[in-house]
Amino acid sequence: MSVARLSSSSWGLFTALSLGIGLVGLVNFSQTPPVIAQEQQMRTLTVSGQGTVNIPTSLTQVQLGVEVQGKTADQVQQFAAKRTSAVVELLRSRNVEKLETTGIRLNPNYSYRNDQQQLTGYSATNTVSFRMPTDKVGSLMDDAVKAGATRIDRISFVAADNAIEAAQQQALKQATQEAQRQADAVLDTLNLTKREIVGIQVNNASAPPPRPLMMRQANMVAEQADTPVIGGEQQVQASVTLQIRY
């Protein structure tokens, strides 16, 4: 009986293949599958918190104007411009904030007789807006009517810019703390450990638009002496979303 003998080169090749197979098997059994490892790293909890801060309104935004009527366009436009200039001069003398023109209109007026339209004249309206401390705006509106203003279109209340900014920061802190409390409550209940915050989103941190006074009330102020104007509170809200790995 004969025994097959391996040459030195064949024996070397067989040894290399055996070692390679052994190493591959060792790697496959010693490493955690990539999918499972990724799932362990990406276990996250997403929570959102809300923050609300109420601050007093200290400023009043007013829109008022002059409205006149006459026979010719030039006549009413000149008359409206003259009265508006007097009102603006008064407002500037009181150092109001954010004074600006908000509207200039010139419209024809018509009457109808026997189903026929006839031009009867023109009406001109000039409006301005401004902002000033609420405790002073009542007397100023009375003086503006005396100076020539014939309409008060809108009154709204707002907090000062620095107060709104401070309230926004406070609301963001409240929202973040609320989100963290929610996360702690959920993870503690499930006996899980919070590891790190992997995502932060600020959804909203702004103040709402100025709160308007009802138009019916705004139209009445011109008829009263020493008109009282009382502001209220402005609500600043913020929302923060946290993504936490556990």
C-alpha positions in Angstrom: 0.0 0.0 0.0 1.4 3.4 -1.0 1.0 6.6 1.0 0.6 9.9 -0.8 3.2 12.4 0.1 2.6 16.2 0.0 5.3 18.3 -1.5 6.6 21.2 0.6 4.8 23.7 -1.5 1.4 21.9 -1.2 1.9 21.6 2.5 2.5 25.3 2.8 -0.7 26.1 0.9 -2.8 23.7 3.0 -1.4 25.3 6.2 -2.2 28.9 5.0 -5.8 28.0 4.1 -6.4 26.3 7.5 -5.1 29.4 9.4 -7.3 31.7 7.2 -10.4 29.7 7.9 -9.7 29.7 11.6 -9.2 33.4 11.7 -12.4 34.1 9.8 -14.3 31.9 12.2 -12.7 33.6 15.2 -13.7 37.1 14.0 -17.3 36.1 13.2 -17.8 34.7 16.6 -16.0 37.4 18.6 -17.7 40.5 17.2 -21.2 41.8 17.9 -23.3 41.9 14.7 -23.3 45.5 13.2 -27.1 45.8 13.2 -27.4 45.0 16.9 -24.6 47.4 17.8 -26.2 50.2 15.9 -29.5 49.6 17.6 -27.9 49.7 21.0 -26.3 53.1 20.1 -29.5 54.6 18.6 -31.9 54.0 21.5 -33.3 57.5 22.0 -36.2 59.2 23.8 -37.7 62.4 22.4 -39.5 64.8 24.7 -40.9 68.4 24.3 -41.3 71.0 27.1 -43.3 74.2 27.2 -42.4 77.5 28.9 -44.8 80.4 29.5 -43.9 83.8 31.1 -46.4 86.6 31.6 -45.1 90.2 31.7 -46.9 93.5 32.1 -47.5 95.6 29.0 -46.0 99.0 29.5 -46.3 100.5 26.0 -49.3 101.3 23.8 -49.3 101.2 20.0 -51.8 103.7 18.6 -53.0 104.3 15.0 -54.9 107.6 14.5 -55.5 109.9 11.6 -57.3 112.8 9.9 -60.3 112.5 7.6 -61.7 115.5 5.8 -64.2 116.0 3.0 -64.6 118.7 0.4 -65.6 119.6 -3.1 -62.3 119.2 -4.9 -59.5 116.8 -4.6 -56.9 119.5 -4.2 -58.9 121.2 -1.4 -59.4 118.1 0.7 -55.8 116.9 0.2 -54.4 120.3 1.3 -56.7 120.4 4.3 -55.8 116.9 5.3 -52.1 117.5 4.9 -52.3 120.7 7.1 -54.2 119.0 9.9 -52.0 115.9 9.8 -48.9 118.1 10.0 -50.3 119.6 13.2 -50.9 116.2 14.7 -47.5 114.9 13.7 -45.8 118.0 15.2 -47.6 117.3 18.5 -46.6 113.7 18.5 -42.9 114.6 17.9 -43.0 117.1 20.7 -44.1 114.3 23.1 -41.1 112.1 21.9 -43.3 109.2 20.9 -41.5 106.0 19.6 -41.8 104.5 16.1 -43.7 107.3 14.5 -44.6 106.5 10.9 -47.2 107.1 8.2 -49.5 104.1 7.8 -51.9 105.3 5.1 -52.7 108.2 2.7 -56.0 107.9 0.8 -58.0 110.1 -1.5 -61.4 108.8 -2.6 -64.2 110.3 -4.7 -67.7 110.6 -3.2 -70.8 109.8 -5.2 -74.5 110.1 -4.9 -77.1 108.3 -6.8 -80.3 109.8 -8.2 -82.6 108.2 -10.7 -80.1 105.4 -11.1 -77.4 107.8 -12.1 -74.1 108.3 -10.4 -73.0 111.9 -9.7 -69.7 113.1 -8.2 -70.3 115.1 -5.1 -66.8 115.6 -3.8 -63.8 113.9 -2.3 -62.6 112.5 1.0 -59.0 112.4 2.2 -57.6 110.2 5.0 -54.1 110.3 6.4 -53.1 108.0 9.2 -50.0 107.6 11.4 -49.0 105.1 14.1 -46.8 105.6 17.1 -45.8 103.9 20.4 -45.4 105.4 23.9 -45.8 104.5 27.6 -49.3 103.5 28.4 -49.6 105.8 31.4 -49.2 108.8 29.1 -51.1 107.8 26.0 -54.6 108.8 27.2 -53.9 112.5 27.6 -51.9 112.5 24.3 -54.8 111.1 22.3 -57.0 113.8 23.8 -54.5 116.4 22.7 -54.2 114.8 19.2 -57.9 115.2 18.7 -57.7 118.9 19.7 -54.8 119.3 17.2 -56.9 117.9 14.3 -57.1 114.1 14.5 -60.6 112.9 13.7 -60.3 109.1 14.0 -58.6 106.6 16.3 -58.4 103.4 14.3 -56.4 101.0 16.5 -55.0 100.7 20.0 -52.9 97.7 21.2 -50.7 97.0 24.2 -47.1 95.5 24.2 -44.2 95.1 26.6 -40.9 96.8 26.1 -38.4 95.1 23.9 -35.9 94.4 26.7 -38.7 92.9 28.8 -39.8 90.6 26.0 -36.2 89.5 25.4 -35.7 88.6 29.1 -39.0 86.8 29.1 -38.0 84.8 26.1 -34.8 83.6 27.8 -36.8 82.6 30.9 -39.4 80.8 28.9 -36.7 78.8 27.1 -35.2 77.8 30.5 -38.6 76.7 31.7 -39.2 74.7 28.5 -35.9 72.9 28.7 -36.3 72.0 32.4 -39.8 70.7 31.7 -38.5 68.5 28.9 -35.8 67.1 31.2 -38.3 66.4 33.9 -40.4 64.4 31.5 -37.4 62.4 30.3 -36.3 61.6 33.9 -39.8 60.5 34.8 -40.1 58.1 31.8 -36.6 56.6 32.1 -36.8 56.2 35.9 -40.2 54.4 35.6 -38.6 52.0 33.0 -35.4 51.5 35.0 -33.3 53.0 32.2 -30.3 55.2 32.5 -30.1 58.6 30.7 -26.7 58.9 28.9 -26.5 62.0 26.8 -28.5 64.6 24.9 -28.0 64.0 21.2 -30.5 66.5 19.7 -31.9 69.9 20.7 -34.6 71.8 18.8 -36.0 75.2 19.8 -39.5 75.2 18.2 -40.7 78.6 19.3 -39.5 81.5 21.5 -41.5 84.5 20.5 -44.1 86.9 21.8 -47.5 87.2 20.2 -48.5 90.3 18.3 -49.7 93.3 20.4 -53.0 92.7 22.0 -55.6 95.1 20.4 -58.2 97.1 22.2 -61.7 96.5 20.8 -62.5 98.9 17.9 -65.7 100.0 19.6 -63.7 101.2 22.6 -61.0 102.8 20.5 -63.6 104.9 18.7 -65.0 106.1 22.0 -61.8 107.5 23.4 -62.1 110.6 21.2 -65.4 111.5 22.9 -64.0 111.4 26.5 -62.0 113.8 28.5 -58.8 112.6 30.1 -59.2 109.2 28.4 -58.0 106.4 30.7 -56.0 103.7 29.0 -55.0 100.6 31.0 -52.8 97.9 29.7 -52.6 94.3 30.8 -50.2 91.4 30.4 -48.4 89.9 27.5 -47.7 86.1 27.3 -44.3 84.9 26.0 -44.1 81.2 25.1 -41.3 78.9 24.2 -41.0 75.2 23.2 -37.9 73.0 23.3 -37.6 69.4 22.1 -34.8 67.1 23.4 -33.6 63.8 22.0 -31.9 61.8 24.7 -29.9 58.6 24.3 -30.4 55.9 27.0 
